[in-house]
Amino acid sequence: MSVYLHVTIEVTSAGFESFLAAMPQAVELLERRAGWRLIGAYMQQTGRLYTVIDLWELQDMNHYDSGFKQLAAAEFFPAFKAVIDQTVRNETIVFAEKAPYMR
């Protein structure tokens, strides 16, 4: 049974391009090495601008922890974390499961 990770990331307007440039390397590692599956990544057009919503499919709740540990151990992580620390204002992480009416 899969669990879904819904991440809402509020980015500073000045750091938005840096954030977008840093994410592909993290996504590549999480998908290739950790086995996470990025279902969608969306940039809000209304509401709070410079907000990104990522939706990931994970095997279970433990998969989040193991994936994050692999990301943190990556050679590029210190530079990636520096970009995240400088650009992200707020991050909300929510775990969810499929509703019974989903196809």
N, C-alpha and C positions, 0 to 999 in steps of 0.2 A: 504494500500500500504506500503510495507516494504521499509526501507532505510538500506543501507549497510555501515558498518563502517570498513574501511581498515586502519589498524594501522601497521606502519613499525617502529620497535624498534631496534635501534643499541645499542648493549650491549658491555661492555668491555670484553676482552678475559678473564681477571682474575675473572670477576664477573659472567660469563655465567652460571655456574652450580648453583650459588646462585639464580640467576634470574629464571632459570628453576624450581628450587625447590619451589620458592615463588608463582609462577603463579597458580598452581592448586587450592589453597584456594580462590584466587580472582575469578577464572573462576567459581568455584562452587557457590559462592555467587551471581555473576552476572547472572548465568543461573537459579539458584533455586529461589532466592529472587527477583531479578530485572526483570527476564523474557527475558534477552538477549539470543540469540542462537549463540554459537560459531560454525561457519560453517567450519572453518579450522584454523590451527596454523602450520606455516611452518618455518623451519630453512633453511636459504640459504646455498647452497652447492657451489655456485660460486658467484662472485661479492664480496661485502663486507661481509666477514665471521663474525660470531657472530651477525647476523641480523635475527630477527624474524618477520614474517608477520602474523598478526591475522586478520581474516575476521569474522565479527559479523553481524548477522541480527537483526535489531531493528524494532520496530513498526513504529516509526517516529523520527524526530529530537529531540523532547522532551524526548523521551525514553532514550537518551544518558545522559541527565542531571539528570533525576530521578535515573538511574542506578548508575551513579557516586556518587550521594549523598548517596545512600545506601551503596556503597563500603566505602566511607569516614567515615560513621557512624559505621562501623563494629569494633568490639573489637580488631581484629587483625590488623586493618589498620595502626596504628603507626609503627609496626614492618615491615609490608609489604612496607610502604612508605620508610622506612629507607633502605631496600634492593634496591628498585627502584632508590632512590637517589644516592646510592653508585655504582650501576651497569649500569644504562642506560646513554649512551652518548647523544642520540638524539631520539626523537619520533616524527613521522609525522602521523597526523590523517587526514583522508580523508573520506568524506561522498559521497556515490554514489547510483545510482539507476540502476536497470536492463536495459541493452541495449535491444532494440526491437527485436534483433535476438536471444536473449537467450531463451533457452527452459525451 
